[in-house]
């Protein structure tokens, strides 16, 4: 039964740093993407057609 607790402990000790590193990588990528999107001209929004009403009932 001790091997189960050992496996759980090792899993936690490996999962926590990996989760922190993954969070940092994602945050850095989002930050870079945000910087890249604000460097150039701001794109105009695409106009949307108004929603059509309900069709004829049959």
TORNU-737369 format. One record per atom (N, C-alpha, C, O): chain; atom name; residue number from 1; x, y, z. Coordinates in Angstrom, 3 decimals, always signed. Layout:
+--------+-------+-----+----------+----------+----------+
! chaine ! atome ! num !     east !    north !       up !
+--------+-------+-----+----------+----------+----------+
!      A !    CA ! NUM !        X !        Y !        Z !
...
+--------+-------+-----+----------+----------+----------+
//
This chain:
+--------+-------+-----+----------+----------+----------+
! chaine ! atome ! num !     east !    north !       up !
+--------+-------+-----+----------+----------+----------+
!      A !     N !   1 !   +0.822 !   -1.199 !   +0.000 !
!      A !    CA !   1 !   +0.000 !   +0.000 !   +0.000 !
!      A !     C !   1 !   +0.863 !   +1.259 !   +0.000 !
!      A !     O !   1 !   +0.408 !   +2.327 !   -0.409 !
!      A !     N !   2 !   +2.093 !   +1.136 !   +0.453 !
!      A !    CA !   2 !   +2.976 !   +2.287 !   +0.475 !
!      A !     C !   2 !   +3.337 !   +2.773 !   -0.917 !
!      A !     O !   2 !   +3.613 !   +3.956 !   -1.116 !
!      A !     N !   3 !   +3.335 !   +1.854 !   -1.886 !
!      A !    CA !   3 !   +3.675 !   +2.250 !   -3.245 !
!      A !     C !   3 !   +2.615 !   +3.163 !   -3.842 !
!      A !     O !   3 !   +2.922 !   +3.983 !   -4.707 !
!      A !     N !   4 !   +1.357 !   +3.030 !   -3.387 !
!      A !    CA !   4 !   +0.286 !   +3.894 !   -3.886 !
!      A !     C !   4 !   +0.533 !   +5.330 !   -3.427 !
!      A !     O !   4 !   +0.430 !   +6.269 !   -4.216 !
!      A !     N !   5 !   +0.859 !   +5.493 !   -2.146 !
!      A !    CA !   5 !   +1.127 !   +6.832 !   -1.631 !
!      A !     C !   5 !   +2.378 !   +7.428 !   -2.277 !
!      A !     O !   5 !   +2.448 !   +8.633 !   -2.520 !
!      A !     N !   6 !   +3.347 !   +6.584 !   -2.547 !
!      A !    CA !   6 !   +4.548 !   +7.051 !   -3.236 !
!      A !     C !   6 !   +4.200 !   +7.532 !   -4.643 !
!      A !     O !   6 !   +4.664 !   +8.586 !   -5.078 !
!      A !     N !   7 !   +3.384 !   +6.757 !   -5.347 !
!      A !    CA !   7 !   +2.984 !   +7.136 !   -6.704 !
!      A !     C !   7 !   +2.188 !   +8.439 !   -6.690 !
!      A !     O !   7 !   +2.396 !   +9.302 !   -7.543 !
!      A !     N !   8 !   +1.283 !   +8.583 !   -5.732 !
!      A !    CA !   8 !   +0.489 !   +9.810 !   -5.632 !
!      A !     C !   8 !   +1.394 !  +11.001 !   -5.324 !
!      A !     O !   8 !   +1.239 !  +12.070 !   -5.915 !
!      A !     N !   9 !   +2.328 !  +10.820 !   -4.409 !
!      A !    CA !   9 !   +3.250 !  +11.899 !   -4.056 !
!      A !     C !   9 !   +4.114 !  +12.320 !   -5.230 !
!      A !     O !   9 !   +4.306 !  +13.512 !   -5.467 !
!      A !     N !  10 !   +4.631 !  +11.353 !   -5.960 !
!      A !    CA !  10 !   +5.459 !  +11.666 !   -7.130 !
!      A !     C !  10 !   +4.619 !  +12.369 !   -8.182 !
!      A !     O !  10 !   +5.080 !  +13.321 !   -8.814 !
!      A !     N !  11 !   +3.393 !  +11.909 !   -8.375 !
!      A !    CA !  11 !   +2.512 !  +12.538 !   -9.365 !
!      A !     C !  11 !   +2.258 !  +13.998 !   -9.005 !
!      A !     O !  11 !   +2.310 !  +14.869 !   -9.874 !
!      A !     N !  12 !   +1.986 !  +14.271 !   -7.737 !
!      A !    CA !  12 !   +1.730 !  +15.647 !   -7.305 !
!      A !     C !  12 !   +2.994 !  +16.483 !   -7.463 !
!      A !     O !  12 !   +2.934 !  +17.614 !   -7.943 !
!      A !     N !  13 !   +4.137 !  +15.933 !   -7.061 !
!      A !    CA !  13 !   +5.387 !  +16.688 !   -7.164 !
!      A !     C !  13 !   +5.753 !  +16.998 !   -8.612 !
!      A !     O !  13 !   +6.420 !  +17.999 !   -8.869 !
!      A !     N !  14 !   +5.341 !  +16.180 !   -9.544 !
!      A !    CA !  14 !   +5.600 !  +16.446 !  -10.953 !
!      A !     C !  14 !   +4.508 !  +17.309 !  -11.585 !
!      A !     O !  14 !   +4.798 !  +18.137 !  -12.449 !
!      A !     N !  15 !   +3.267 !  +17.124 !  -11.165 !
!      A !    CA !  15 !   +2.144 !  +17.824 !  -11.797 !
!      A !     C !  15 !   +2.132 !  +19.310 !  -11.457 !
!      A !     O !  15 !   +1.810 !  +20.133 !  -12.314 !
!      A !     N !  16 !   +2.470 !  +19.658 !  -10.246 !
!      A !    CA !  16 !   +2.400 !  +21.066 !   -9.840 !
!      A !     C !  16 !   +3.389 !  +21.927 !  -10.634 !
!      A !     O !  16 !   +2.973 !  +22.933 !  -11.208 !
!      A !     N !  17 !   +4.685 !  +21.573 !  -10.693 !
!      A !    CA !  17 !   +5.594 !  +22.420 !  -11.494 !
!      A !     C !  17 !   +5.232 !  +22.443 !  -12.982 !
!      A !     O !  17 !   +5.389 !  +23.470 !  -13.641 !
!      A !     N !  18 !   +4.752 !  +21.324 !  -13.507 !
!      A !    CA !  18 !   +4.362 !  +21.291 !  -14.914 !
!      A !     C !  18 !   +3.176 !  +22.222 !  -15.146 !
!      A !     O !  18 !   +3.135 !  +22.926 !  -16.154 !
!      A !     N !  19 !   +2.218 !  +22.235 !  -14.235 !
!      A !    CA !  19 !   +1.062 !  +23.124 !  -14.373 !
!      A !     C !  19 !   +1.493 !  +24.587 !  -14.302 !
!      A !     O !  19 !   +0.984 !  +25.420 !  -15.053 !
!      A !     N !  20 !   +2.419 !  +24.903 !  -13.413 !
!      A !    CA !  20 !   +2.904 !  +26.284 !  -13.302 !
!      A !     C !  20 !   +3.615 !  +26.697 !  -14.582 !
!      A !     O !  20 !   +3.376 !  +27.786 !  -15.104 !
!      A !     N !  21 !   +4.490 !  +25.830 !  -15.091 !
!      A !    CA !  21 !   +5.204 !  +26.155 !  -16.332 !
!      A !     C !  21 !   +4.244 !  +26.303 !  -17.508 !
!      A !     O !  21 !   +4.400 !  +27.211 !  -18.323 !
!      A !     N !  22 !   +3.264 !  +25.429 !  -17.601 !
!      A !    CA !  22 !   +2.288 !  +25.520 !  -18.681 !
!      A !     C !  22 !   +1.499 !  +26.824 !  -18.584 !
!      A !     O !  22 !   +1.234 !  +27.461 !  -19.603 !
!      A !     N !  23 !   +1.123 !  +27.224 !  -17.384 !
!      A !    CA !  23 !   +0.424 !  +28.491 !  -17.199 !
!      A !     C !  23 !   +1.265 !  +29.673 !  -17.633 !
!      A !     O !  23 !   +0.752 !  +30.607 !  -18.248 !
!      A !     N !  24 !   +2.565 !  +29.642 !  -17.316 !
!      A !    CA !  24 !   +3.450 !  +30.729 !  -17.727 !
!      A !     C !  24 !   +3.588 !  +30.788 !  -19.244 !
!      A !     O !  24 !   +3.590 !  +31.870 !  -19.830 !
!      A !     N !  25 !   +3.703 !  +29.617 !  -19.881 !
!      A !    CA !  25 !   +3.829 !  +29.579 !  -21.340 !
!      A !     C !  25 !   +2.568 !  +30.135 !  -21.987 !
!      A !     O !  25 !   +2.650 !  +30.911 !  -22.939 !
!      A !     N !  26 !   +1.414 !  +29.749 !  -21.483 !
!      A !    CA !  26 !   +0.149 !  +30.235 !  -22.044 !
!      A !     C !  26 !   +0.025 !  +31.740 !  -21.836 !
!      A !     O !  26 !   -0.387 !  +32.459 !  -22.747 !
!      A !     N !  27 !   +0.374 !  +32.220 !  -20.652 !
!      A !    CA !  27 !   +0.278 !  +33.657 !  -20.377 !
!      A !     C !  27 !   +1.222 !  +34.448 !  -21.277 !
!      A !     O !  27 !   +0.856 !  +35.510 !  -21.780 !
!      A !     N !  28 !   +2.448 !  +33.930 !  -21.484 !
!      A !    CA !  28 !   +3.407 !  +34.619 !  -22.350 !
!      A !     C !  28 !   +2.892 !  +34.655 !  -23.784 !
!      A !     O !  28 !   +3.003 !  +35.681 !  -24.456 !
!      A !     N !  29 !   +2.328 !  +33.539 !  -24.262 !
!      A !    CA !  29 !   +1.804 !  +33.498 !  -25.626 !
!      A !     C !  29 !   +0.635 !  +34.469 !  -25.785 !
!      A !     O !  29 !   +0.541 !  +35.159 !  -26.799 !
!      A !     N !  30 !   -0.248 !  +34.528 !  -24.801 !
!      A !    CA !  30 !   -1.357 !  +35.481 !  -24.866 !
!      A !     C !  30 !   -0.850 !  +36.914 !  -24.876 !
!      A !     O !  30 !   -1.366 !  +37.759 !  -25.609 !
!      A !     N !  31 !   +0.163 !  +37.184 !  -24.060 !
!      A !    CA !  31 !   +0.720 !  +38.535 !  -24.000 !
!      A !     C !  31 !   +1.351 !  +38.916 !  -25.342 !
!      A !     O !  31 !   +1.160 !  +40.032 !  -25.825 !
!      A !     N !  32 !   +2.093 !  +38.000 !  -25.936 !
!      A !    CA !  32 !   +2.708 !  +38.281 !  -27.231 !
!      A !     C !  32 !   +1.653 !  +38.468 !  -28.311 !
!      A !     O !  32 !   +1.788 !  +39.339 !  -29.169 !
!      A !     N !  33 !   +0.619 !  +37.664 !  -28.272 !
!      A !    CA !  33 !   -0.455 !  +37.797 !  -29.260 !
!      A !     C !  33 !   -1.164 !  +39.133 !  -29.100 !
!      A !     O !  33 !   -1.515 !  +39.777 !  -30.089 !
!      A !     N !  34 !   -1.374 !  +39.549 !  -27.856 !
!      A !    CA !  34 !   -2.033 !  +40.826 !  -27.615 !
!      A !     C !  34 !   -1.166 !  +41.978 !  -28.105 !
!      A !     O !  34 !   -1.676 !  +42.922 !  -28.709 !
!      A !     N !  35 !   +0.144 !  +41.913 !  -27.852 !
!      A !    CA !  35 !   +1.040 !  +42.961 !  -28.333 !
!      A !     C !  35 !   +1.052 !  +43.013 !  -29.860 !
!      A !     O !  35 !   +1.048 !  +44.096 !  -30.445 !
!      A !     N !  36 !   +1.067 !  +41.850 !  -30.505 !
!      A !    CA !  36 !   +1.100 !  +41.807 !  -31.962 !
!      A !     C !  36 !   -0.195 !  +42.354 !  -32.552 !
!      A !     O !  36 !   -0.176 !  +42.971 !  -33.617 !
!      A !     N !  37 !   -1.302 !  +42.138 !  -31.882 !
!      A !    CA !  37 !   -2.579 !  +42.592 !  -32.434 !
!      A !     C !  37 !   -2.764 !  +44.092 !  -32.271 !
!      A !     O !  37 !   -3.559 !  +44.684 !  -33.001 !
!      A !     N !  38 !   -2.061 !  +44.725 !  -31.341 !
!      A !    CA !  38 !   -2.229 !  +46.168 !  -31.131 !
!      A !     C !  38 !   -1.170 !  +46.977 !  -31.857 !
!      A !     O !  38 !   -1.213 !  +48.206 !  -31.814 !
!      A !     N !  39 !   -0.218 !  +46.333 !  -32.524 !
!      A !    CA !  39 !   +0.837 !  +47.073 !  -33.216 !
!      A !     C !  39 !   +0.326 !  +47.723 !  -34.498 !
!      A !     O !  39 !   +0.667 !  +48.871 !  -34.784 !
!      A !     N !  40 !   -0.471 !  +47.022 !  -35.259 !
!      A !    CA !  40 !   -0.910 !  +47.514 !  -36.556 !
!      A !     C !  40 !   -2.201 !  +48.298 !  -36.450 !
!      A !     O !  40 !   -2.669 !  +48.611 !  -35.356 !
!      A !     N !  41 !   -2.773 !  +48.613 !  -37.617 !
!      A !    CA !  41 !   -4.054 !  +49.330 !  -37.604 !
!      A !     C !  41 !   -5.167 !  +48.447 !  -37.020 !
!      A !     O !  41 !   -5.142 !  +47.221 !  -37.132 !
!      A !     N !  42 !   -6.102 !  +49.091 !  -36.417 !
!      A !    CA !  42 !   -7.206 !  +48.369 !  -35.793 !
!      A !     C !  42 !   -8.171 !  +47.929 !  -36.888 !
!      A !     O !  42 !   -8.664 !  +48.773 !  -37.636 !
!      A !     N !  43 !   -8.455 !  +46.634 !  -37.003 !
!      A !    CA !  43 !   -9.373 !  +46.183 !  -38.052 !
!      A !     C !  43 !  -10.805 !  +46.613 !  -37.740 !
!      A !     O !  43 !  -11.230 !  +46.641 !  -36.585 !
!      A !     N !  44 !  -11.534 !  +46.946 !  -38.804 !
!      A !    CA !  44 !  -12.929 !  +47.320 !  -38.630 !
!      A !     C !  44 !  -13.760 !  +46.065 !  -38.426 !
!      A !     O !  44 !  -13.470 !  +45.027 !  -39.021 !
!      A !     N !  45 !  -14.788 !  +46.147 !  -37.594 !
!      A !    CA !  45 !  -15.638 !  +44.970 !  -37.402 !
!      A !     C !  45 !  -16.414 !  +44.644 !  -38.678 !
!      A !     O !  45 !  -16.759 !  +45.531 !  -39.458 !
!      A !     N !  46 !  -16.674 !  +43.376 !  -38.866 !
!      A !    CA !  46 !  -17.421 !  +42.930 !  -40.039 !
!      A !     C !  46 !  -18.898 !  +43.228 !  -39.804 !
!      A !     O !  46 !  -19.453 !  +42.813 !  -38.786 !
!      A !     N !  47 !  -19.554 !  +43.949 !  -40.741 !
!      A !    CA !  47 !  -20.983 !  +44.228 !  -40.542 !
!      A !     C !  47 !  -21.794 !  +42.936 !  -40.593 !
!      A !     O !  47 !  -21.510 !  +42.037 !  -41.384 !
!      A !     N !  48 !  -22.787 !  +42.866 !  -39.752 !
!      A !    CA !  48 !  -23.634 !  +41.676 !  -39.691 !
!      A !     C !  48 !  -25.016 !  +42.007 !  -40.228 !
!      A !     O !  48 !  -25.550 !  +43.094 !  -40.005 !
!      A !     N !  49 !  -25.575 !  +41.047 !  -40.934 !
!      A !    CA !  49 !  -26.933 !  +41.242 !  -41.431 !
!      A !     C !  49 !  -27.906 !  +41.066 !  -40.273 !
!      A !     O !  49 !  -27.660 !  +40.272 !  -39.364 !
!      A !     N !  50 !  -29.005 !  +41.803 !  -40.305 !
!      A !    CA !  50 !  -30.001 !  +41.621 !  -39.217 !
!      A !     C !  50 !  -30.605 !  +40.219 !  -39.303 !
!      A !     O !  50 !  -30.719 !  +39.629 !  -40.378 !
!      A !     N !  51 !  -30.973 !  +39.726 !  -38.169 !
!      A !    CA !  51 !  -31.564 !  +38.395 !  -38.109 !
!      A !     C !  51 !  -32.932 !  +38.419 !  -38.782 !
!      A !     O !  51 !  -33.697 !  +39.373 !  -38.642 !
!      A !     N !  52 !  -33.217 !  +37.361 !  -39.505 !
!      A !    CA !  52 !  -34.513 !  +37.271 !  -40.179 !
!      A !     C !  52 !  -35.554 !  +36.766 !  -39.188 !
!      A !     O !  52 !  -35.256 !  +35.997 !  -38.275 !
!      A !     N !  53 !  -36.763 !  +37.217 !  -39.397 !
!      A !    CA !  53 !  -37.865 !  +36.799 !  -38.542 !
!      A !     C !  53 !  -38.252 !  +35.359 !  -38.838 !
!      A !     O !  53 !  -37.701 !  +34.727 !  -39.739 !
!      A !     N !  54 !  -39.188 !  +34.859 !  -38.082 !
!      A !    CA !  54 !  -39.631 !  +33.494 !  -38.324 !
!      A !     C !  54 !  -40.300 !  +33.358 !  -39.691 !
!      A !     O !  54 !  -40.986 !  +34.271 !  -40.150 !
!      A !     N !  55 !  -40.099 !  +32.246 !  -40.313 !
!      A !    CA !  55 !  -40.661 !  +32.011 !  -41.643 !
!      A !     C !  55 !  -42.146 !  +31.711 !  -41.563 !
!      A !     O !  55 !  -42.724 !  +31.645 !  -40.478 !
!      A !     N !  56 !  -42.753 !  +31.530 !  -42.720 !
!      A !    CA !  56 !  -44.197 !  +31.228 !  -42.727 !
!      A !     C !  56 !  -44.476 !  +29.860 !  -42.105 !
!      A !     O !  56 !  -43.714 !  +28.911 !  -42.284 !
!      A !     N !  57 !  -45.561 !  +29.787 !  -41.390 !
!      A !    CA !  57 !  -45.937 !  +28.522 !  -40.756 !
!      A !     C !  57 !  -46.671 !  +27.643 !  -41.741 !
!      A !     O !  57 !  -47.491 !  +28.127 !  -42.521 !
!      A !     N !  58 !  -46.396 !  +26.407 !  -41.713 !
!      A !    CA !  58 !  -47.081 !  +25.467 !  -42.626 !
!      A !     C !  58 !  -48.067 !  +24.628 !  -41.895 !
!      A !     O !  58 !  -48.731 !  +23.787 !  -42.501 !
+--------+-------+-----+----------+----------+----------+
//
